[in-house]
């Protein structure tokens, strides 16, 4: 996971597999970044995520709660098809915006 801050916008690039083995650590790291930078917007970038189970939903909801506590918002970007299917099945698009990964032709 990497992150950068620009104009009170925190972008966190998630990588690899998001499952129950990695979710707790990922949530902790995201929370630490939010506490450190106090952004207005937190973008979770899924571009490099190659697999996600329902633990990814917990990460999104946990991040949403943390951002709401400080008056901010979240957005999901570059979501590949498999994680997108998990997120949509759970109805996550009703609580935050999801931008699918662009398909390269």
Secondary structure by P-SEA (a helix, b strand, c coil): ccccccccbbbbbbccccccccaaaaaaaaaaaaaaccccbbbbcccccccccaaaaaaaaaaaaaaaaacbbbbbccccaaaaaaaaaacccccbbbbcccccc
